[in-house]
Amino acid sequence: MSRLLFQNIRQLLQVEQRPRPLLRGKQMSSLPVLEEAYLLIEDGRIADFGSMENCPERADEEIDARGRLLLPCWCDSHTHLVFAGSREGEFTDRIRGLSYEEIASRGGGILNSAKLLRQTPEEDLFEQSWGRLKEIIAYGTGAVEIKSGYGLSLEGELKMLRVIRRLREAAPIPVKATFLGAHALPEAYRDKREAYLRLLIDDLLPRIAGEGLADYIDVFCERNFFNLKETEQLLEAGARYGLRPKIHTNQFNAIGGISAAVRHHAVSVDHLEVVADADIEALRGQDTIATLLPSAPFFINDPYPPARRLIEADIPVALATDYNPGSSPSGKMPFVLSLACIKLRMTPAEAINAATLNGAYAIELEKQLGGIARGKTANVILTKPVPSPAYLPYAFGSDWIEGVFLNGKRWS
């Protein structure tokens, strides 16, 4: 049995003496903290924690965390980090005045990434994606969800999902896979929408289920992408294969996607830059999580999600990066925390809760990750000496991570 002991921790964050439920409303502002603490890890799991006066005397490895914070790793519940190449040309187009939707209508955006992906061999795609996965781990991410959606063909979607499976097998962190074949309508199906839906439902879903390639199904339910009827058709098809929904919706328009997602028991509804009163009412009292992605509106200069309205309506909120080549080319969760506080007016405690425990709930890993609890996987972040938890989002340009530990072993 290997034992790692952190001693003299200035503050141990997100401690759970008993399992914490999905956090909503005022619960999100409560961040349990233990002062002058220790944390004992045995064989990759949290074995014990408490005040230093009760600290065990010996371990195989001991780390003096004097002046430092220790907290659970981030759970990034919405990414597209399997992609080929980059889209900095579109970045320049937006600077010149084109909108995200205008770029998409000209064959850019998602269709541009689909073209690059088709041209990229699977091995190259894996190597690019593995590099990004290692990058986000160094930023403190200890679990991640990855979507397909740049294949937009039978071969392309399967290629992406198989790369995600390889990442899952290679990664030291949990990786959840989401089938997002309904990300955009491919050029070849521009006038054949029903035929593309049939490809997704009749051809891709059986293959995906047969190979066990996905945990969730997603649809970009948005004007100019997939309408409400198509979204529900796809969600019903996914449910027949055991895939729960995680839905892209309300990024640019409110067209009823949130209500549809709740009806289909979605784990989360993601984006929510545009939220109507009816959307708030649909989410109120439900366990469907509002996953906010502030680095996307930051990058494309769009309105930010109304986090305060959601929290004040007792709706559970999570934070994620939306790491993708078009609207959020960054997987840096600490920056997402800063944006959540600065632009979404979330408190530091709310942001940390949204990025850890509620993020774990958003990928159904709350029993393993998201908090400091006996028996949970020991994926933790050790900070450099900092004055308080609020410093983490406050110091948006600083590298305050001293070490990332996965399964009780130092990663960086």
N, C-alpha and C positions, 0 to 999 in steps of 0.2 A: 504494500500500500504506500503510495507517494502522498506526502503531506506538504502543502504550501501554506504558510502562515503570514498574513499581513498584520503588522503590529502598529500601534500608535496612529491609526487612521484619524485624521482630523475630523472628518465627517463621512459616515457610511450612509449612502443615499438609497432610497427606495427599499427600506428593510420591510420584510413581511414576517411578522410573528405568526400570522395565519394568512391563508390565501386572500389577496385583495380582489374584489370583483372588478368588472369592467367599470372604469371611472367615468362619471358624468357630472355635470353641474358643479356644485361647490366641492365635490369630492376631488375634482381635478386640481384644485389649489392646495390640496394636502399632500405634501411630500414627506413621508416618514424618514427621519434622520436620526442616526445614533452618533453621539459625540464621543471622541476619544475611544475608538473601538478597535476590535480585532476582527479578522475574517479568516476562518480555517477552511481550506479546500482539501478534500481527500479524493484521489482517483478521479479528478475532473469534475467533481460536484461539490456544492457548498455543504460543508459538514456542520459548521457552527459559526456563530458570530455573537458578539456581546461587548460589554465595556471592558476596558483594559484591565480593570481590577480582577477580572475573571479569566484573563488570557492564559491559554495553555502554555506550558513551559518549553516544549520542544516540538520541532518539525524538521522534515528533511531540508526544506528551504524556508528562510525567513526574510521578509522584506520590511524594512522600516519605512512606513508611509507617513512619517511625521510631517505635518503641514499640508497634507494632500487629501484629496477626496477620492473615494472609491464608489463607483456606481455601476449598475448593469449596462452591458453593451446596448447600443441602439438596435431596434428591430425595424428595418426599412421595409415596409409592407407594400411598396409600389415602385417597381423599377422596370426599365426596358434595356438593361445593360448588355444584352446580346444584340449587337448591331455591327455593321461593317462600315468602316471609314468614318467620315465626319461630314458636317454640313455647314462649315463656316461661310460658304458662299451665301447661304440663305440668311445668315446672321448679318452680312453686309446689306442684303436686300432689305431687311427690316429697318436697318439704320437709314436707308434711303426712302423709307416710308411705306413699304408694302406690309400688309398685315399677314398673320399666320394663315388665315383662310385664303387670302389672295395668292400666296405662295403655293398653297395646296392645290388651288384651282388651276394653276399653271403646270401641274405635274411635279411640283416640288414636295417638300414635306415628307409624309409617310411613304408616298410612292417613290420618291428619290431614294429613301433608305431601302425600299424593297428591291429596287433595281441594283443597288450596290450589293445587297445580300445575295441575290441570285448569282452574281458574278464572283462571289467569294467562296473558295473551297471550304468545306466543313472544318478542316484542321486549322486553317487560318482564322476562321470565325471563332473557334474555341480559344485559340491563343490570344486573340484580341480581347475576348470576354474574360478570360482567366486573369489577364493583366488588370482589367477594371475591377474584378472581384477582389483581388489582392489590395488594390488601391482603397476600396471602401472599407475593408477590414482595418487597414491602418488608420482610418478616420474613426474607428470605434464601432463599426457595424458588426453585430454578432449573430444576425439572422437576416435573410433577405428573400423577397419575392421577386421573380423574374418572369416577364411576359414574352410570349411570342408576338406576332403581329407585323413583322417586317418581311414575312415570307409571302403571304397573300396568294399562295398556291399550295397544292397538295405537297409538292416536294419541298417548297421553301418553308412552310410551317413545320413539317416534320423535321427538317434539318435544324431549325431553331430549337425545337423542343428536345431533340436528341442532344444538342449542345448543352442545353440547360441541364439535362440528365447527367451529362459528363461533368459539368460543374458541381452538381450535387454530390457526385461520387468522389470528386477530388477535393472539395472544400472542407475546411475544418469547422464550418458553421452550417446550420440548417439552411437549405435552399428550397423554397416552394415555387412550383411552376404553374403558370396561368396560360391557358389557350386564348389568345386574342386574335383569332383569324378575322373577326369582324372589327378590324382597326380602320380600314379604309376599303373602298371598292377598287379592285385592280383595274388598270387601264383596259385589259382584255375583256372585262365584264361591264364596261361603262353602260352599255345598253341591255345588259342581261343580269339585272339584280337578282331575280329569282333563281337563275342558274347558279350564281355564286353562293346564295344561301343553301341551295341543295348540295353544292360541293362541300360546304362546311358541315352540314348536318348529316348527309348520307355517306360521304366519303371520308372526311377527316375525323369526325368524332369517333366512329368505330375503330379507326386505326389508332387514334390517341388512347382510347380506353383499352384497346387490346395490348398496347405496349406499356400502359401505365405511365404515360408521359406528362400528365397534368393533374393538378390538384383542384384547380378552379377554372371557370370560364368567365370571360370578360367580353364586353361589347362597348364600342365607342358610340353611345347613345347621344347623338348630337345632330343638329341641323347640318345638312350636306354630307353626313356620314351614314348613320343607321337610325331609322325612325323607330317610334315606339312599338309598332306592330312587329317589325323585324327583330327588335331587341327581345321582346317577349317570346317570340318564336324560337330564338336561339337559346334563351335561358331555359325554356321548357325542354329543348333537345339536350342541353347539357345536363339537366337534372336527371334525365333518363340514364345517363352514364355516370351518375354520382358526382358530378362537378358542381360545386356551389358557386354562386355568382360573386364577382367583385367587379363593379361597374364603373367605367368612365362616364361621367355625366355632368351636366351643368357647368361645363367649362366656358362656353360662350353664350348658351341660351338655356332657358328652363322650358323643357318640352314634355315634362312628365316622367322623365327617367327615374327620378328618386322614388316616386310612388310605385312605379313598376318594380324597381329593385326591392323595395320593402315587401311588396306582395309575393315576390319570389324568394324571400328570406335571404337576401344578399348579406354576405359577411360585411361588406363595406360598399359605400358609394364614394367615389374618388374624384377630386378636383373641386367642384362646388364654388367656383368663382362667382357664379350667378345663382342666387337662391331666392325663390319666391316664398311668400307666406305659406302657400299650400305645401311646399317642400318641407318647411319647418314642422308643420303639423303632421306630415306623413312620417317623419323621423321621430317625433316626440313619443317617448315611452317604448321605443323599439330598441333592439340590441344591434341593429345595423349601424356600423361605425362610419362617421364622417371623416374620411381620410383627406387631409388638406396637404397641398403640394406647393408651398409658397415660392419655391425657386422657379417654377414654370411661369407664373405671372411676373415675377421679377425679371426673368430673361426676355420675355416677349412684350413687356410693358402693358400688361393687362390688369384689370382690377383684382385685388386680393380677396380671398374668401372671407366671409363675415364670421370669423371665429367667435367673436363675442356673442353674437346672436345665437349661434349654435350652442355654446356652452351655457348661456343663460336660459336656454330652452331645455336644459338637462339632456342634451344629445351628446353621446360619447364621441370624442375627437381624437384622432391619431394624426401623426405627422410622418411624411415620407418624402423621398427626394425626387421621384419621377425621373430618375437618371435616364436620359435618352439623348440622341444626337441633335434633335431639332429644337425642343422647347426647354430643356433642362439638362445641358451637358455637364452635369456634376453630380457625384454621389456623396457629397460631403455633408453628412448629417449635422455636424456642429453649426454649419452655416444656415441650415434649415431652422435650427433652434433660434438663431439670431433673427432671421426674417420673421419667424412666428412672433417673437417678442416685439420687434421694431415695427413691423408692418401689419400684423394681425392683432396686435395689442394683447397677446397672451402673456401671462406672467411667467417668469422662469420656471416656477414649480409646475404650472400647467404644461409648458412646453416639454419639460423633462418627462412628465407623466405620459404625454402624448407620444413621445418618441421611444419610450421604453415599454411600460406595461400595456398601454392601449395599443401600441404597435404590435406587441406580441399577440394580443387578442385578435388583431386584424389579420393575422396569418395563422391563428389557432395554435399558437405555441405558448400560451400563457402558463401552462403547467410546467414548462421547461425553462422559460426565459422571461425577461422583462422585470425581474425583481431580485432582491437579495433574500432568498428563502432557503431553508434547509432542504436539501434534495434537488434543488434546481441546478441546471448546468452552470458551471463556473465560467461564464463569459462576462468579463468585467473590464472596466476602464479605470486605470490609475492616472490621476491628473498630476501635473507638476504642482508645486506649492501654490495654492490660490486661496483667496480670502473667504469665498462662499460659493454656493451653487449658482447664485445670480451672475457670478463672474463668467460662467461658461458661455451664455449667450451674449453677455456684455462685450467680451473681448473677441469680437467677430473676426478679427484678422490675426489673432494669435494662435500659435500651436501650443495648446495647453495640455495635450495628451503626452504623458510620460511613458505609458505602456498599455498595450492591449493584451489581455490574457484570454485564451480560448481553451475551454476544457481544462482549465487550471494550469495551462502552460503559456509562457510568454510568446506572443506572436511578433510584437514589435516593441 
